[in-house]
Amino acid sequence: MSLAVVSAGAGYPHPTRLLADWAAEAVCRSLAAGGARAEVEVVELHRLAADLAQCSVHGRASLDLREAVAAVMAADGLVVATPVLTASASEVFDSFFAVLGDGALSGMPVLLALNSHSRRQPPDLTQVVRSRLTGVHADPVPTVVVAGPADWQTTTHSDTTRLHAHMDRAATELAAAMRSHRQ
């Protein structure tokens, strides 16, 4: 199986990329528990920011952007991690999924991981980000992983335990959806 990981953060070791890596590892563990192995390909959108801007202005995708799109479209499942600022995903997240176009990921199972810089989340935050994925006809799993400031400070062991338990649940959902999607 193939798993594409789209990180809309500022690069490694940015918390969004770490969140993406943790989610991908959890999905791989869940697939392995069911006897499957995943090939993982990471797409870091910050590296494609200029290409995405050029594509939106001129309508032509660079080779790097075409390869990123191909990797995502060929995957059996997708982990998408994005920072969220003022109730919206990052600009490169929106630009990348706009380039894919309507219906491009029809039925693609997706684990959505949000890296919030705020302790308080607007109630519709998850819905705002999910709408971009459903616009390309992807199929997000029910559990959305949301990491906040307390998760990165790791002030208590229970904070990280809560995040990883939530992530494991989402990973199990994605692994099951990937198996179903592939058949």
N, C-alpha and C positions, 0 to 999 in steps of 0.2 A: 504494500500500500504506500501511497505517497501523501505526505502531509506538508502543506505550504504554511509558512508562518510569516505573516505580514506585521511588521512593527512600524508604527507611525511615530515613534519617539525620536529623540535626537541622536541615537546611536548607542553603542556599547560604551560604558556600563550604565547608561541611562535606566532609571527604574522601569520605564515602559518596556525596554528590550529585555530586562531581567524578568519581568512579568511574562513576556512572550516565551522566553526560554523555559521558565518554570511550567507554564501551561503545556508547552510542547513535550517536555519531559514526562509530565503527568499523563498525557495522551499516549505517548509511547509505552509507558508502563501498563496502562490499561489495555492497549492493543496486545502487548506481549502476554499479559495474563490470559488473553483469549487465544493465544497461539499465533498471532500475526506480528509482523515486523513492519516498521514504517521507515521509509526514506524521507528525511526532513530537508526541506529547502527554505532558507530564510530570505525574505525580501525586506530590506531596510529602506523605507520610503524616503527618509531624509537624504539618502544618496541619489534619489531620483527627483528631488524637488525642482531642479532646473529643467529636467526633461519633461516633467509634468506641466510646468509653466509654458514651455515651448509648444507642447502638444495642444494645450488649451488655446493658445494664440494662433498657431499656424496649422493645427490639425494633423501634424506629422509626428509619429512616435519614433523616438530614437531606438537604436538596437537594444540598449540596456532596458528601456521601458517595454519594448516588445517581448524581450526575454522574461521579464518579471511578470507580465500579463500571461504569457504562455505557461509559466510555472504554476501560477495560481489556477488557471483554467484547467490544467491537466491533473491537478491534485484530486485525491479522493476525499480530502477534508482540509479544513482551513482553520488556523488559529489567527485571530486578528486582535492585536493589542494597540490601543491608542491612548494617548493622554487626553484628558477632557478638561476644557477650560470654558467657563461660563456656559455650561449646558450644551456644549457642542464638542465634537471630535476635532482633532487637529486638521488643519487645512490640507496637508498632504494626504491624509486619510480620505477626505472628501474628494480631492482631485483624482486620486487613484481609482476610486470606485466609480467616479464619473467617466473616466477613460474606458473602463470595462464596458459600460453601456447597459441598457435595459435588457434584462434576461440573460446576461452573459454567464451567470453562475447558477443556472436553473437547477434547483434541488441540492446544491452544494451544502453539505453540513458545515456549520461554522461554530466555533467556540469564541465568544466575544469576551475580551479582557480589557477593563477600563482602569487607567491609572489616574486617579483624581488627586488634585493638589489642594482640595478643600475637605474639611471635615464634614460639611453638610452637602448633600446632593440634592439638586432640584428633583422633584418627584418624577419628571418626565425624561430625565437624562438617558436612561436605558432605551426608552422608546425613540428618542431622537437619533441615537446611534444605530439602533436596529433598523430604522426606516431606510437608511442608506443601504444596508445589506439586503433588505427585502426589495429594494428598488432594482437590484441586479438579480433578483429571484433566488438569492441564497436562502438557506434554511437554518437560521440560528438555533442552537440547542436552548432548552428552557433556562438553564442556569447561566447567569452572567457573572463573571468574576469582577469584583470591584475592589481595588486596593487603594487605600487612603493613606494619609500621612502617618497614622499610627502603625500601619503595616511596614513602613520603611524604617521607622524608628526602633522597631522591635523592643518596645519598652517592657513588654511582658511576653512570656512564652505563649500565653493563651492567644495573643494577637496573631502570631504567625501560625499557630495551630488552626485557628479559625480560618485564616486565608487559605491555607493548604488543604483543609478539609473541603472548603467550598470549591477550590480548584479541582480536587480529585473527583468531586461529584460532577462538575462540568466536563472533565476529561472522560469520565465513564460514559456520559451521555454522547459525547462526540465520537468516541470509539464505536459505540453501538450504532450510531447513525452512519458512520463511515462503512461499517460492515454491510448495513442494509442498502446504502447508496450504491455500493460496488456491485451488488448482486443483480 
